[in-house]
Amino acid sequence: MSVRQGLPDEYSDLYEREAGRLWRAVYGFAQDREIASDAVAEAFAQCIRRSKDVRSPARWIWRAAFRIAAGELKQRSRFGSSSASLRTSSPSRKVRSCKLFARCRRISGRRSC
């Protein structure tokens, strides 16, 4: 079963042509894989929902994806949370980092940094 099953050919073709390049561009802008993936998916979904009102789907999707990503970045900075800071502060990640650091010290023979 195809993910794009049931989509008009216009949007299926547009997705095939633009999604990868758009994702890379939004990732370059946001520097966050999650934001890039969410923004691209949401831009396509909104365009399909509003298809009757959209004159140029490709241009609309590109503009929407960047606006969605910018909004997410703004929201994260406003509330001081980002997926990167959440990941680095998790206890299990700190434990793994400490273990890795200890192994590196043993290999190098150094006692301190």
Backbone bond lengths (Angstrom), bond angles and torsions (degrees), N, CA, C in turn:
res aa  C-N    CA-C-N  psi(-1)  N-CA   C-N-CA  omega(-1)  CA-C   N-CA-C  phi
1 M - - - 1.447 - - 1.529 109.11 -
2 S 1.297 117.20 126.05 1.453 122.71 -178.33 1.519 110.62 -81.22
3 V 1.327 115.72 143.57 1.461 120.58 177.56 1.519 109.74 -63.90
4 R 1.323 116.08 -34.53 1.463 120.57 -176.25 1.526 112.73 -92.63
5 Q 1.315 117.75 12.21 1.455 120.95 179.77 1.526 109.97 -60.53
6 G 1.307 116.77 133.18 1.449 120.73 179.14 1.519 113.56 93.78
7 L 1.335 117.66 -9.76 1.457 120.39 176.98 1.518 109.52 -79.58
8 P 1.316 116.86 145.81 1.462 118.53 172.82 1.531 109.41 -59.64
9 D 1.311 116.89 148.31 1.466 121.38 -178.32 1.525 111.78 -54.37
10 E 1.319 117.15 -35.59 1.459 121.21 -179.38 1.528 110.83 -56.45
11 Y 1.324 117.77 -45.42 1.466 121.39 -177.93 1.525 111.86 -77.33
12 S 1.298 116.73 -34.02 1.458 120.33 176.59 1.530 109.87 -63.53
13 D 1.324 115.95 -46.90 1.465 120.35 177.98 1.521 111.38 -64.07
14 L 1.318 116.16 -41.87 1.456 121.16 179.32 1.527 110.03 -61.09
15 Y 1.320 117.11 -43.03 1.459 121.01 178.68 1.522 110.39 -61.55
16 E 1.316 116.45 -46.81 1.467 120.99 179.89 1.527 111.18 -59.07
17 R 1.315 116.80 -40.33 1.461 122.88 -176.57 1.529 113.08 -76.03
18 E 1.319 117.64 -40.09 1.463 121.30 -167.00 1.523 116.72 -109.95
19 A 1.300 119.04 -25.43 1.471 120.60 -169.72 1.525 113.67 -58.28
20 G 1.315 118.00 -47.02 1.466 120.44 -178.20 1.518 112.58 -64.62
21 R 1.305 116.14 -46.77 1.467 120.99 179.82 1.528 110.77 -65.46
22 L 1.331 116.07 -41.02 1.464 120.55 178.76 1.528 110.31 -64.09
23 W 1.328 117.14 -43.64 1.465 120.16 179.84 1.531 110.46 -59.29
24 R 1.332 116.62 -45.26 1.469 120.00 179.99 1.529 111.29 -62.74
25 A 1.325 117.15 -39.26 1.468 120.55 179.51 1.529 110.90 -66.68
26 V 1.322 116.65 -44.39 1.474 120.03 179.88 1.527 109.85 -67.73
27 Y 1.326 117.10 -38.08 1.469 119.68 176.37 1.528 110.27 -61.88
28 G 1.320 117.31 -42.44 1.461 120.97 177.15 1.519 111.96 -59.73
29 F 1.300 116.03 -35.84 1.463 121.94 179.16 1.529 111.45 -73.94
30 A 1.323 116.45 -48.98 1.467 121.38 -172.75 1.528 113.82 -89.41
31 Q 1.332 117.14 -23.67 1.462 122.07 -176.01 1.527 111.91 57.47
32 D 1.332 116.06 35.73 1.460 121.33 -179.12 1.529 108.00 -149.77
33 R 1.323 116.14 119.84 1.475 120.74 -177.55 1.526 112.19 -63.26
34 E 1.310 115.99 -40.74 1.466 120.47 -178.55 1.530 110.95 -63.45
35 I 1.315 116.62 -45.35 1.464 120.08 178.66 1.520 110.16 -62.72
36 A 1.329 116.94 -43.76 1.466 120.22 -179.63 1.531 111.19 -60.97
37 S 1.309 116.78 -47.28 1.469 120.39 -179.68 1.522 111.98 -63.04
38 D 1.330 116.02 -45.43 1.466 119.97 -179.66 1.525 111.60 -65.07
39 A 1.327 117.19 -41.77 1.461 120.71 -177.52 1.525 111.41 -65.86
40 V 1.318 117.38 -42.88 1.462 120.78 -179.94 1.527 110.15 -65.99
41 A 1.314 117.11 -46.68 1.466 120.35 179.77 1.526 111.30 -61.64
42 E 1.318 116.48 -44.70 1.466 120.41 -179.21 1.522 111.39 -66.49
43 A 1.317 117.49 -37.82 1.473 120.45 178.71 1.523 110.76 -62.71
44 F 1.321 117.16 -44.78 1.461 119.90 177.87 1.521 110.88 -64.61
45 A 1.322 117.32 -43.22 1.467 120.82 -179.26 1.522 111.24 -61.96
46 Q 1.319 116.96 -44.55 1.463 120.14 179.37 1.521 111.56 -65.33
47 C 1.314 116.70 -38.75 1.468 120.21 179.79 1.528 110.54 -64.44
48 I 1.301 116.37 -42.16 1.467 120.01 179.53 1.531 109.95 -64.70
49 R 1.342 116.25 -43.04 1.467 119.83 177.98 1.521 112.19 -61.23
50 R 1.317 116.82 -37.36 1.463 122.04 -176.13 1.528 112.37 -100.81
51 S 1.293 117.29 20.49 1.464 121.71 -170.62 1.528 114.15 -52.01
52 K 1.304 118.13 -33.63 1.467 120.87 -179.15 1.527 112.08 -67.30
53 D 1.323 117.25 -28.22 1.458 121.99 -176.41 1.525 113.82 -97.47
54 V 1.335 117.80 -5.32 1.461 121.82 -175.61 1.528 109.80 -97.62
55 R 1.333 115.34 120.79 1.478 119.92 -178.49 1.517 112.11 -80.41
56 S 1.308 116.35 -45.23 1.466 121.65 -178.38 1.530 108.67 -124.75
57 P 1.327 117.61 92.92 1.472 120.54 -175.24 1.527 114.14 -55.17
58 A 1.315 118.47 -42.29 1.469 120.11 -177.26 1.529 110.72 -62.99
59 R 1.308 117.20 -48.06 1.462 120.39 179.33 1.525 110.76 -63.87
60 W 1.332 115.99 -40.71 1.459 120.69 -179.00 1.521 110.32 -62.78
61 I 1.331 117.13 -44.36 1.468 121.55 -178.14 1.524 111.16 -64.83
62 W 1.323 117.58 -42.48 1.460 120.08 178.90 1.524 110.49 -61.67
63 R 1.312 116.38 -47.96 1.474 119.82 -179.36 1.533 110.42 -62.63
64 A 1.319 116.29 -45.27 1.469 120.49 -178.08 1.527 111.23 -62.97
65 A 1.325 117.63 -42.37 1.467 120.66 -178.07 1.524 110.90 -60.83
66 F 1.324 117.22 -43.06 1.469 119.77 179.53 1.525 111.33 -69.38
67 R 1.307 116.99 -36.60 1.469 119.28 178.12 1.526 111.28 -67.74
68 I 1.317 116.44 -40.03 1.466 120.82 177.64 1.525 109.71 -63.33
69 A 1.325 117.37 -45.53 1.463 121.24 179.57 1.531 110.67 -63.18
70 A 1.323 116.85 -42.89 1.470 120.19 179.35 1.529 110.82 -62.82
71 G 1.317 116.41 -39.69 1.459 120.25 177.55 1.511 112.11 -63.71
72 E 1.312 116.76 -39.87 1.469 120.67 178.87 1.523 110.74 -67.59
73 L 1.319 116.96 -41.89 1.468 119.93 177.41 1.523 111.18 -62.63
74 K 1.312 116.27 -41.35 1.465 120.58 179.09 1.524 110.44 -64.01
75 Q 1.326 116.83 -43.26 1.459 120.75 179.64 1.526 110.97 -63.63
76 R 1.312 116.62 -42.60 1.463 119.63 179.71 1.520 111.65 -64.75
77 S 1.330 116.96 -39.18 1.463 118.68 -179.76 1.522 110.84 -71.10
78 R 1.322 116.63 -33.03 1.465 120.90 179.32 1.521 110.83 -65.52
79 F 1.322 116.68 -40.83 1.462 120.44 -177.07 1.521 112.40 -96.05
80 G 1.320 116.00 -0.78 1.466 120.27 174.98 1.502 114.51 69.15
81 S 1.325 117.34 22.08 1.456 117.95 178.17 1.513 109.17 -124.06
82 S 1.306 114.45 139.57 1.456 119.93 173.29 1.516 107.25 -139.73
83 S 1.288 115.43 157.00 1.459 118.27 -179.14 1.518 110.10 -61.85
84 A 1.331 118.18 -33.80 1.458 120.76 179.68 1.522 110.76 -64.90
85 S 1.331 117.77 -45.58 1.462 119.24 -178.83 1.520 110.82 -69.05
86 L 1.316 118.27 -32.17 1.460 120.43 177.56 1.517 110.45 -67.82
87 R 1.339 116.67 -40.19 1.454 119.77 -178.83 1.521 111.09 -67.77
88 T 1.319 118.04 -42.01 1.455 119.63 -175.60 1.518 112.40 -73.06
89 S 1.323 118.27 -19.78 1.455 119.26 -177.85 1.527 112.95 -94.07
90 S 1.326 118.29 2.36 1.458 119.29 -178.84 1.531 110.04 -71.63
91 P 1.331 117.10 140.99 1.471 120.70 -178.05 1.524 112.75 -58.32
92 S 1.317 118.08 -41.14 1.466 119.27 -177.15 1.522 110.99 -65.15
93 R 1.328 117.48 -34.74 1.462 120.48 178.42 1.534 110.14 -68.35
94 K 1.343 116.62 -38.37 1.462 119.99 178.68 1.527 110.61 -64.97
95 V 1.330 116.28 -40.31 1.461 120.57 179.62 1.521 109.64 -63.88
96 R 1.328 117.18 -44.92 1.466 120.38 178.98 1.518 110.61 -62.99
97 S 1.336 116.85 -39.79 1.464 120.33 179.06 1.519 110.99 -63.45
98 C 1.321 116.67 -42.16 1.463 120.74 179.11 1.523 110.77 -63.92
99 K 1.322 116.89 -42.88 1.469 120.50 178.87 1.526 110.67 -63.65
100 L 1.317 116.49 -42.34 1.461 120.53 179.19 1.526 110.30 -63.60
101 F 1.323 116.90 -43.52 1.459 121.39 179.02 1.523 110.36 -61.80
102 A 1.335 117.43 -42.66 1.465 121.47 179.69 1.531 110.56 -62.95
103 R 1.317 117.44 -40.89 1.468 120.83 178.22 1.524 110.90 -64.04
104 C 1.314 116.01 -41.85 1.462 120.06 179.29 1.522 110.99 -62.20
105 R 1.341 116.60 -40.38 1.468 119.99 178.55 1.522 110.55 -63.78
106 R 1.354 116.44 -41.69 1.472 119.65 -179.76 1.516 110.58 -63.42
107 I 1.318 116.76 -42.25 1.463 120.77 -178.64 1.534 110.46 -64.97
108 S 1.325 115.75 -43.20 1.466 119.27 -177.14 1.519 113.06 -80.46
109 G 1.332 117.64 -15.60 1.447 121.19 -178.45 1.519 114.67 78.64
110 R 1.334 116.75 7.79 1.470 121.49 -179.96 1.526 109.31 -90.09
111 R 1.317 116.02 145.34 1.451 121.14 179.31 1.517 111.58 -93.79
112 S 1.315 118.07 -28.01 1.466 120.27 -179.36 1.522 109.43 -140.52
113 C 1.317 114.87 170.75 1.466 118.99 -178.09 1.486 110.98 -69.86
